């Protein structure tokens, strides 16, 4: 998944909400063009998607010059980020924060902060981006923003943790788990949170917990096919590790329980998800 499509997926829900609000003509056209760009990107019509994003940036630019507002600069930044114009996007998001969002639009502020963090990340400011993602996970009440932030936070924080010495690595991974635990406490039914929990537990070497979190994620449901398949692969990885390491008495019970899950999910066998080709 490219940076453009990752960003589009991260903020699509924000634009849907924005489109329900009345606005000036240029801003309305900018929003419509941006959402059209997302639709085209999902259909893999890349050239047309880029044209739609360019129009969205142009229309939002006109609106921001004629009637500067946080909302206009937010849409402009989102379109620029989708075009991978990261420095322009950073400037637009900072302008949005400088103007301030209207009362009751905390979700828009959080979506803009997410976009700013993505811009930081793409410009090589990984530590700053990680801090912003962590803040969004702890403070945002807007679920689509939290779900987008957790992906990028875990990817960045885990990658950094894996470069550390064993003691520091353990502490860094534990901090990630603490952040995910809080997300699960607020919304236990979100399969995506359990998916990322499972990934981090695997890095910690706790394959039993990783397996259980991934099973929970599978049962609760995952938002994207790619994530579902990665979660299935993690289940198989943990299954292999546990079968090879558990005492014989526990191994049989575990294999039997896993077989029941595999049958329920329509897998071909204990190690072959149904989506895998022969």
C-alpha positions as CSV (number, residue, x, y, z in Angstrom):
1,X,0.0,0.0,0.0
2,X,1.5,3.4,-1.0
3,X,1.7,6.4,1.2
4,X,-1.1,8.0,-0.8
5,X,-3.5,5.1,-0.3
6,X,-2.5,4.7,3.4
7,X,-3.3,8.4,4.0
8,X,-6.6,8.2,2.1
9,X,-7.7,5.2,4.2
10,X,-6.7,6.9,7.4
11,X,-8.9,9.9,6.9
12,X,-11.8,8.8,4.7
13,X,-14.3,8.8,7.5
14,X,-13.4,12.4,8.4
15,X,-14.3,13.5,4.8
16,X,-17.6,11.8,4.9
17,X,-18.5,13.8,8.1
18,X,-17.2,17.0,6.5
19,X,-19.4,16.5,3.5
20,X,-22.5,16.6,5.6
21,X,-21.8,20.2,6.6
22,X,-22.8,23.3,4.6
23,X,-19.9,25.2,3.1
24,X,-18.9,27.6,0.4
25,X,-18.8,26.5,-3.2
26,X,-15.0,26.0,-3.5
27,X,-14.8,24.1,-0.3
28,X,-17.8,21.9,-1.3
29,X,-16.1,21.2,-4.6
30,X,-12.8,20.4,-2.9
31,X,-14.4,17.9,-0.6
32,X,-16.3,16.2,-3.4
33,X,-13.1,16.0,-5.5
34,X,-11.2,14.5,-2.6
35,X,-13.8,11.8,-1.9
36,X,-13.9,11.1,-5.6
37,X,-10.2,10.7,-5.6
38,X,-10.5,8.1,-2.8
39,X,-13.1,6.2,-4.7
40,X,-10.9,6.1,-7.8
41,X,-7.8,5.1,-5.8
42,X,-9.7,2.2,-4.3
43,X,-10.6,1.1,-7.8
44,X,-6.9,1.3,-8.8
45,X,-7.6,4.1,-11.3
46,X,-4.5,5.9,-10.2
47,X,-4.2,8.6,-12.9
48,X,-7.8,9.7,-12.4
49,X,-7.4,9.7,-8.7
50,X,-4.4,12.0,-8.9
51,X,-6.4,14.4,-11.1
52,X,-9.2,14.4,-8.5
53,X,-6.7,15.1,-5.7
54,X,-5.1,17.9,-7.7
55,X,-8.6,19.5,-8.2
56,X,-9.3,19.1,-4.5
57,X,-6.1,20.9,-3.6
58,X,-6.8,23.7,-6.1
59,X,-10.4,24.3,-5.0
60,X,-9.3,24.2,-1.3
61,X,-6.5,26.6,-2.1
62,X,-8.9,29.0,-3.7
63,X,-11.2,28.8,-0.6
64,X,-8.3,29.2,1.8
65,X,-7.2,32.4,0.1
66,X,-10.7,33.9,-0.2
67,X,-12.1,32.7,3.1
68,X,-9.3,31.3,5.3
69,X,-10.6,28.7,7.8
70,X,-9.4,25.6,9.6
71,X,-11.7,23.4,7.5
72,X,-10.4,24.8,4.2
73,X,-6.7,24.3,5.1
74,X,-7.6,20.8,6.5
75,X,-9.0,19.7,3.2
76,X,-6.1,21.3,1.3
77,X,-3.7,19.4,3.5
78,X,-5.5,16.1,3.0
79,X,-5.4,16.5,-0.8
80,X,-1.7,17.5,-0.7
81,X,-0.9,14.5,1.5
82,X,-2.7,12.2,-1.0
83,X,-0.4,13.7,-3.7
84,X,2.6,13.1,-1.4
85,X,3.3,16.8,-1.3
86,X,4.4,16.4,2.3
87,X,5.9,19.9,3.0
88,X,2.8,21.6,1.5
89,X,0.6,19.3,3.5
90,X,2.5,20.1,6.7
91,X,2.1,23.8,6.1
92,X,-1.6,23.4,5.4
93,X,-2.3,21.4,8.6
94,X,-0.3,23.9,10.7
95,X,-2.4,26.7,9.2
96,X,-5.5,24.8,10.1
97,X,-4.4,24.6,13.7
98,X,-3.4,28.2,13.7
99,X,-6.9,29.3,12.7
100,X,-8.6,26.9,15.2
101,X,-11.5,24.6,14.7
102,X,-15.1,25.5,15.6
103,X,-16.6,24.1,18.9
104,X,-17.9,20.6,18.5
105,X,-15.4,19.8,15.7
106,X,-12.8,18.0,17.9
107,X,-12.9,15.2,15.4
108,X,-11.8,17.5,12.6
109,X,-8.9,18.7,14.8
110,X,-7.9,15.1,15.5
111,X,-8.1,14.2,11.8
112,X,-5.8,17.2,11.0
113,X,-3.4,16.2,13.7
114,X,-3.3,12.7,12.2
115,X,-2.5,14.3,8.8
116,X,0.2,16.4,10.3
117,X,1.8,13.3,12.0
118,X,1.7,11.5,8.6
119,X,3.5,14.5,7.0
120,X,6.1,14.4,9.8
121,X,6.6,10.7,9.2
122,X,7.0,11.0,5.5
123,X,9.5,13.9,6.0
124,X,11.7,11.7,8.2
125,X,10.6,13.0,11.6
126,X,9.7,9.6,12.9
127,X,10.1,10.4,16.6
128,X,7.8,13.4,16.3
129,X,5.3,11.4,14.4
130,X,5.3,8.6,17.0
131,X,4.6,11.2,19.7
132,X,1.6,12.6,17.9
133,X,0.2,9.1,17.2
134,X,0.6,8.2,20.8
135,X,-1.2,11.4,21.9
136,X,-4.1,10.6,19.5
137,X,-4.4,7.1,20.9
138,X,-4.5,8.5,24.4
139,X,-6.7,11.6,23.9
140,X,-8.8,11.3,20.8
141,X,-12.4,10.3,21.2
142,X,-12.8,9.8,17.4
143,X,-12.6,6.1,16.6
144,X,-11.6,6.3,12.9
145,X,-8.6,8.5,14.0
146,X,-7.6,6.1,16.7
147,X,-7.8,3.2,14.3
148,X,-5.7,5.0,11.7
149,X,-3.2,6.2,14.3
150,X,-2.7,2.7,16.0
151,X,-1.5,1.2,12.7
152,X,1.2,3.9,12.1
153,X,2.1,4.1,15.8
154,X,2.7,0.4,16.2
155,X,4.6,0.2,12.9
156,X,7.0,3.0,13.9
157,X,7.3,2.2,17.6
158,X,7.9,-1.5,17.1
159,X,10.4,-0.9,14.3
160,X,12.4,1.3,16.6
161,X,12.1,-1.1,19.6
162,X,13.5,-3.9,17.6
163,X,16.8,-2.0,17.1
164,X,17.3,-1.6,20.9
165,X,19.3,-3.7,23.3
166,X,17.2,-6.5,25.0
167,X,16.3,-4.6,28.2
168,X,15.4,-1.4,26.4
169,X,13.6,-3.4,23.7
170,X,11.4,-5.1,26.3
171,X,10.5,-1.8,27.9
172,X,9.6,-0.2,24.6
173,X,7.4,-3.1,23.5
174,X,5.7,-3.1,26.9
175,X,4.9,0.6,26.4
176,X,3.2,-0.2,23.1
177,X,1.2,-3.0,24.7
178,X,0.1,-0.6,27.4
179,X,-1.2,1.9,24.8
180,X,-3.1,-0.9,23.0
181,X,-4.5,-2.2,26.3
182,X,-6.1,1.2,26.8
183,X,-7.6,1.1,23.4
184,X,-9.1,-2.4,24.0
185,X,-10.4,-1.2,27.4
186,X,-12.4,1.6,25.5
187,X,-13.5,-0.6,22.7
188,X,-12.8,-4.3,23.2
189,X,-14.9,-5.3,20.2
190,X,-12.5,-3.6,17.7
191,X,-10.7,-6.5,16.0
192,X,-8.0,-4.2,14.7
193,X,-6.7,-3.4,18.2
194,X,-6.4,-7.1,19.0
195,X,-4.6,-7.7,15.7
196,X,-1.9,-5.2,16.6
197,X,-1.8,-6.5,20.1
198,X,-1.0,-9.9,18.6
199,X,1.7,-8.5,16.5
200,X,3.5,-6.9,19.4
201,X,3.2,-9.9,21.6
202,X,4.9,-11.9,18.9
203,X,7.8,-9.5,19.0
204,X,7.9,-10.0,22.8
205,X,8.1,-13.8,22.3
206,X,4.8,-14.5,23.9
207,X,3.4,-16.7,21.2
208,X,0.5,-18.0,23.3
209,X,-0.8,-14.4,23.9
210,X,-0.1,-13.5,20.3
211,X,-2.1,-16.5,19.1
212,X,-5.0,-15.7,21.4
213,X,-5.1,-12.0,20.4
214,X,-5.1,-12.9,16.7
215,X,-7.9,-15.4,17.2
216,X,-10.0,-12.7,19.0
217,X,-9.2,-10.4,16.1
218,X,-10.4,-13.0,13.6
219,X,-13.6,-13.6,15.6
220,X,-14.4,-9.9,16.0
221,X,-13.7,-9.0,12.4
222,X,-11.0,-7.0,10.6
223,X,-11.6,-4.0,8.3
224,X,-9.3,-4.9,5.4
225,X,-8.5,-8.1,3.5
226,X,-4.8,-7.5,3.7
227,X,-5.0,-7.3,7.5
228,X,-7.2,-10.4,7.7
229,X,-4.7,-12.4,5.7
230,X,-1.7,-11.1,7.8
231,X,-3.6,-12.0,10.9
232,X,-4.2,-15.5,9.6
233,X,-0.5,-15.9,8.8
234,X,0.3,-14.8,12.3
235,X,-2.1,-17.4,13.7
236,X,-0.3,-20.1,11.7
237,X,3.1,-18.8,12.8
238,X,2.2,-18.9,16.4
239,X,0.5,-22.3,16.0
240,X,3.7,-23.8,14.6
241,X,5.8,-22.2,17.4
242,X,3.4,-23.5,20.1
243,X,3.1,-27.0,18.7
244,X,6.9,-27.3,18.6
245,X,7.4,-26.0,22.2
246,X,4.4,-27.1,24.3
247,X,4.7,-30.3,26.5
248,X,3.0,-33.3,24.8
249,X,0.0,-33.3,27.2
250,X,-0.8,-29.6,26.4
251,X,0.1,-30.0,22.7
252,X,-2.8,-32.4,22.0
253,X,-5.4,-30.2,23.6
254,X,-4.1,-27.1,21.9
255,X,-4.0,-28.7,18.5
256,X,-7.6,-30.0,18.9
257,X,-8.8,-26.5,19.9
258,X,-7.0,-24.9,17.0
259,X,-8.5,-27.4,14.6
260,X,-12.0,-26.4,15.8
261,X,-11.2,-22.7,15.1
262,X,-9.8,-23.6,11.6
263,X,-12.9,-25.6,10.8
264,X,-15.1,-22.7,11.9
265,X,-13.2,-20.3,9.7
266,X,-13.4,-22.6,6.7
267,X,-9.7,-23.3,6.5
268,X,-8.5,-26.2,4.4
269,X,-6.5,-27.6,7.3
270,X,-4.8,-26.3,10.5
271,X,-2.2,-24.4,8.6
272,X,-4.0,-23.4,5.4
273,X,-6.5,-20.5,5.4
274,X,-9.3,-20.8,2.9
275,X,-8.0,-17.8,0.9
276,X,-4.7,-19.5,0.2
277,X,-4.3,-21.0,-3.3
278,X,-3.0,-24.6,-3.6
